[in-house]
Amino acid sequence: MLSHKRIKTKGKISFSKFLTEFQPGDSVAVDIELAEPFSYNKKIHGKTGKVIEKRGSAYEVEIKDINKPKTYLLRPIHLKRIKE
């Protein structure tokens, strides 16, 4: 897990990452962007899940934690699309 960014990328945000669109059913991985606030525990960094729906500018993502599915509201800057 990242604890800090490199000097040249510190504070910078990729607009393409910020404007990424996901469809319900897409598989995504949680990739925390350190330049933006993240309201959840950092232990979900790297976990994979499915997009359920879009809510405003965020996405509702279902992630399995041990055996229970949990839902999180995450902005697209913290998500990365993965292929199945």
NUKE-439176 format. One record per atom (N, C-alpha, C): atom name; x, y, z. Coordinates in Angstrom, 3 decimals. Layout:
NUKE-439176
["CA"; [X; Y; Z]]
...
end
This chain:
NUKE-439176
["N"; [0.841; -1.171; 0.000]]
["CA"; [0.000; 0.000; 0.000]]
["C"; [0.887; 1.236; 0.000]]
["N"; [0.442; 2.228; -0.727]]
["CA"; [1.194; 3.475; -0.807]]
["C"; [1.031; 4.289; 0.463]]
["N"; [2.121; 4.863; 0.934]]
["CA"; [2.029; 5.768; 2.068]]
["C"; [2.318; 7.200; 1.632]]
["N"; [2.980; 7.370; 0.505]]
["CA"; [3.237; 8.699; -0.034]]
["C"; [3.471; 8.599; -1.536]]
["N"; [3.373; 9.757; -2.211]]
["CA"; [3.607; 9.801; -3.647]]
["C"; [5.023; 10.300; -3.918]]
["N"; [5.488; 10.073; -5.118]]
["CA"; [6.792; 10.598; -5.515]]
["C"; [6.706; 12.118; -5.640]]
["N"; [7.836; 12.774; -5.530]]
["CA"; [7.901; 14.241; -5.515]]
["C"; [7.238; 14.863; -6.745]]
["N"; [7.515; 14.334; -7.946]]
["CA"; [7.006; 14.943; -9.171]]
["C"; [5.502; 14.757; -9.356]]
["N"; [4.907; 13.783; -8.696]]
["CA"; [3.471; 13.546; -8.856]]
["C"; [2.672; 13.985; -7.643]]
["N"; [3.314; 14.565; -6.651]]
["CA"; [2.637; 14.955; -5.410]]
["C"; [1.615; 16.062; -5.679]]
["N"; [0.375; 15.845; -5.267]]
["CA"; [-0.680; 16.835; -5.418]]
["C"; [-1.333; 16.867; -6.779]]
["N"; [-0.830; 16.088; -7.732]]
["CA"; [-1.382; 16.112; -9.082]]
["C"; [-2.429; 15.021; -9.241]]
["N"; [-3.485; 15.351; -9.986]]
["CA"; [-4.575; 14.406; -10.222]]
["C"; [-4.754; 14.259; -11.725]]
["N"; [-4.879; 13.029; -12.179]]
["CA"; [-5.109; 12.768; -13.591]]
["C"; [-6.589; 13.004; -13.909]]
["N"; [-6.878; 13.897; -14.864]]
["CA"; [-8.262; 14.174; -15.222]]
["C"; [-8.924; 12.980; -15.877]]
["N"; [-8.171; 12.190; -16.626]]
["CA"; [-8.766; 11.016; -17.253]]
["C"; [-9.231; 10.017; -16.191]]
["N"; [-8.506; 9.924; -15.089]]
["CA"; [-8.912; 9.050; -13.999]]
["C"; [-10.138; 9.620; -13.281]]
["N"; [-10.203; 10.941; -13.194]]
["CA"; [-11.301; 11.608; -12.517]]
["C"; [-12.604; 11.499; -13.313]]
["N"; [-12.504; 11.492; -14.639]]
["CA"; [-13.687; 11.482; -15.501]]
["C"; [-14.060; 10.103; -16.024]]
["N"; [-13.464; 9.052; -15.499]]
["CA"; [-13.753; 7.697; -15.956]]
["C"; [-15.193; 7.319; -15.644]]
["N"; [-15.860; 6.699; -16.612]]
["CA"; [-17.239; 6.243; -16.434]]
["C"; [-17.249; 4.724; -16.303]]
["N"; [-18.084; 4.221; -15.400]]
["CA"; [-18.246; 2.781; -15.211]]
["C"; [-19.709; 2.418; -15.409]]
["N"; [-19.940; 1.206; -15.866]]
["CA"; [-21.292; 0.691; -16.051]]
["C"; [-21.593; -0.300; -14.936]]
["N"; [-22.874; -0.456; -14.562]]
["CA"; [-23.210; -1.476; -13.564]]
["C"; [-22.767; -2.861; -14.044]]
["N"; [-22.096; -3.585; -13.156]]
["CA"; [-21.580; -4.903; -13.501]]
["C"; [-20.102; -4.919; -13.828]]
["N"; [-19.487; -3.752; -14.008]]
["CA"; [-18.050; -3.690; -14.281]]
["C"; [-17.258; -4.135; -13.057]]
["N"; [-16.149; -4.820; -13.302]]
["CA"; [-15.246; -5.199; -12.214]]
["C"; [-14.222; -4.094; -12.024]]
["N"; [-14.038; -3.698; -10.772]]
["CA"; [-13.111; -2.622; -10.456]]
["C"; [-12.242; -3.015; -9.266]]
["N"; [-11.089; -2.376; -9.180]]
["CA"; [-10.199; -2.530; -8.030]]
["C"; [-10.079; -1.170; -7.354]]
["N"; [-9.960; -1.188; -6.037]]
["CA"; [-9.802; 0.057; -5.291]]
["C"; [-8.332; 0.442; -5.327]]
["N"; [-8.060; 1.608; -5.909]]
["CA"; [-6.697; 2.137; -6.020]]
["C"; [-6.728; 3.552; -5.453]]
["N"; [-6.355; 3.708; -4.202]]
["CA"; [-6.506; 4.970; -3.494]]
["C"; [-5.588; 6.034; -4.099]]
["N"; [-6.176; 7.170; -4.443]]
["CA"; [-5.425; 8.338; -4.906]]
["C"; [-5.108; 9.183; -3.681]]
["N"; [-3.837; 9.321; -3.359]]
["CA"; [-3.432; 9.981; -2.126]]
["C"; [-3.630; 11.490; -2.147]]
["N"; [-3.789; 12.087; -3.321]]
["CA"; [-3.978; 13.529; -3.409]]
["C"; [-5.414; 13.938; -3.084]]
["N"; [-6.326; 12.992; -3.019]]
["CA"; [-7.728; 13.259; -2.729]]
["C"; [-8.114; 12.626; -1.399]]
["N"; [-9.063; 13.232; -0.661]]
["CA"; [-9.493; 12.639; 0.604]]
["C"; [-10.161; 11.282; 0.380]]
["N"; [-9.894; 10.361; 1.293]]
["CA"; [-10.482; 9.020; 1.233]]
["C"; [-11.103; 8.751; 2.591]]
["N"; [-12.430; 8.562; 2.637]]
["CA"; [-13.138; 8.515; 3.906]]
["C"; [-13.202; 7.127; 4.542]]
["N"; [-12.755; 6.096; 3.846]]
["CA"; [-12.821; 4.748; 4.393]]
["C"; [-11.451; 4.291; 4.878]]
["N"; [-11.458; 3.172; 5.582]]
["CA"; [-10.216; 2.589; 6.069]]
["C"; [-9.355; 2.169; 4.879]]
["N"; [-8.047; 2.334; 4.995]]
["CA"; [-7.152; 2.037; 3.879]]
["C"; [-6.952; 0.551; 3.647]]
["N"; [-7.576; -0.309; 4.455]]
["CA"; [-7.417; -1.744; 4.259]]
["C"; [-8.155; -2.245; 3.018]]
["N"; [-9.032; -1.427; 2.434]]
["CA"; [-9.720; -1.881; 1.226]]
["C"; [-8.910; -1.570; -0.035]]
["N"; [-7.735; -0.957; 0.114]]
["CA"; [-6.864; -0.691; -1.031]]
["C"; [-6.456; -2.020; -1.674]]
["N"; [-6.695; -2.155; -2.981]]
["CA"; [-6.330; -3.366; -3.704]]
["C"; [-7.431; -4.395; -3.784]]
["N"; [-8.518; -4.222; -3.058]]
["CA"; [-9.626; -5.180; -3.108]]
["C"; [-10.407; -4.974; -4.394]]
["N"; [-11.027; -6.037; -4.865]]
["CA"; [-11.810; -5.966; -6.093]]
["C"; [-13.281; -6.151; -5.790]]
["N"; [-14.107; -5.606; -6.664]]
["CA"; [-15.540; -5.718; -6.490]]
["C"; [-16.273; -5.373; -7.768]]
["N"; [-17.594; -5.299; -7.672]]
["CA"; [-18.443; -4.999; -8.822]]
["C"; [-19.177; -3.684; -8.588]]
["N"; [-19.329; -2.922; -9.657]]
["CA"; [-20.099; -1.680; -9.602]]
["C"; [-21.573; -2.039; -9.622]]
["N"; [-22.321; -1.516; -8.642]]
["CA"; [-23.757; -1.786; -8.583]]
["C"; [-24.533; -0.688; -9.308]]
["N"; [-24.250; 0.574; -8.940]]
["CA"; [-24.935; 1.690; -9.587]]
["C"; [-24.157; 2.975; -9.373]]
["N"; [-24.565; 4.017; -10.112]]
["CA"; [-23.949; 5.329; -9.949]]
["C"; [-24.851; 6.169; -9.055]]
["N"; [-24.251; 6.856; -8.090]]
["CA"; [-24.996; 7.754; -7.202]]
["C"; [-24.324; 9.113; -7.224]]
["N"; [-24.922; 10.028; -7.959]]
["CA"; [-24.320; 11.349; -8.104]]
["C"; [-23.006; 11.240; -8.856]]
["N"; [-21.919; 11.689; -8.243]]
["CA"; [-20.613; 11.579; -8.888]]
["C"; [-19.843; 10.360; -8.401]]
["N"; [-20.424; 9.577; -7.493]]
["CA"; [-19.752; 8.398; -6.931]]
["C"; [-20.410; 7.121; -7.444]]
["N"; [-19.750; 6.009; -7.183]]
["CA"; [-20.269; 4.698; -7.577]]
["C"; [-20.422; 3.820; -6.353]]
["N"; [-21.505; 3.054; -6.333]]
["CA"; [-21.717; 2.084; -5.259]]
["C"; [-21.042; 0.788; -5.692]]
["N"; [-20.056; 0.347; -4.911]]
["CA"; [-19.256; -0.822; -5.242]]
["C"; [-19.450; -1.874; -4.162]]
["N"; [-19.710; -3.115; -4.578]]
["CA"; [-19.862; -4.224; -3.635]]
["C"; [-18.548; -4.996; -3.569]]
["N"; [-17.969; -5.052; -2.372]]
["CA"; [-16.692; -5.727; -2.147]]
["C"; [-16.900; -6.805; -1.108]]
["N"; [-16.366; -8.005; -1.356]]
["CA"; [-16.466; -9.085; -0.381]]
["C"; [-15.371; -8.926; 0.663]]
["N"; [-15.764; -8.852; 1.929]]
["CA"; [-14.830; -8.793; 3.043]]
["C"; [-14.992; -10.099; 3.809]]
["N"; [-14.020; -10.980; 3.672]]
["CA"; [-14.045; -12.354; 4.165]]
["C"; [-15.209; -13.070; 3.481]]
["N"; [-16.380; -13.200; 4.100]]
["CA"; [-17.505; -13.857; 3.440]]
["C"; [-18.715; -12.952; 3.273]]
["N"; [-18.665; -11.751; 3.839]]
["CA"; [-19.800; -10.842; 3.750]]
["C"; [-19.592; -9.815; 2.644]]
["N"; [-20.575; -9.638; 1.776]]
["CA"; [-20.465; -8.554; 0.800]]
["C"; [-20.796; -7.221; 1.474]]
["N"; [-19.955; -6.219; 1.249]]
["CA"; [-20.167; -4.888; 1.811]]
["C"; [-20.203; -3.884; 0.674]]
["N"; [-20.989; -2.843; 0.837]]
["CA"; [-21.098; -1.824; -0.205]]
["C"; [-20.418; -0.546; 0.261]]
["N"; [-19.710; 0.080; -0.657]]
["CA"; [-19.003; 1.327; -0.403]]
["C"; [-19.369; 2.316; -1.488]]
["N"; [-19.421; 3.594; -1.137]]
["CA"; [-19.596; 4.658; -2.119]]
["C"; [-18.227; 5.259; -2.387]]
["N"; [-17.718; 5.047; -3.596]]
["CA"; [-16.373; 5.486; -3.948]]
["C"; [-16.420; 6.364; -5.193]]
["N"; [-15.598; 7.402; -5.194]]
["CA"; [-15.503; 8.248; -6.372]]
["C"; [-14.616; 7.574; -7.406]]
["N"; [-14.804; 7.898; -8.693]]
["CA"; [-14.066; 7.195; -9.746]]
["C"; [-12.562; 7.392; -9.698]]
["N"; [-12.077; 8.413; -9.016]]
["CA"; [-10.632; 8.631; -8.931]]
["C"; [-9.964; 7.542; -8.093]]
["N"; [-10.726; 6.869; -7.234]]
["CA"; [-10.198; 5.812; -6.383]]
["C"; [-10.434; 4.411; -6.979]]
["N"; [-10.976; 4.352; -8.193]]
["CA"; [-11.294; 3.053; -8.811]]
["C"; [-10.480; 2.835; -10.073]]
["N"; [-10.220; 1.574; -10.359]]
["CA"; [-9.489; 1.186; -11.568]]
["C"; [-10.199; -0.006; -12.189]]
["N"; [-10.514; 0.087; -13.480]]
["CA"; [-11.223; -1.000; -14.163]]
["C"; [-10.279; -2.194; -14.348]]
["N"; [-10.808; -3.401; -14.100]]
["CA"; [-10.026; -4.609; -14.333]]
["C"; [-10.801; -5.492; -15.296]]
["N"; [-10.068; -6.317; -16.013]]
["CA"; [-10.679; -7.225; -16.976]]
["C"; [-10.914; -8.570; -16.321]]
["N"; [-12.032; -9.185; -16.689]]
["CA"; [-12.332; -10.517; -16.157]]
["C"; [-11.824; -11.579; -17.076]]
end
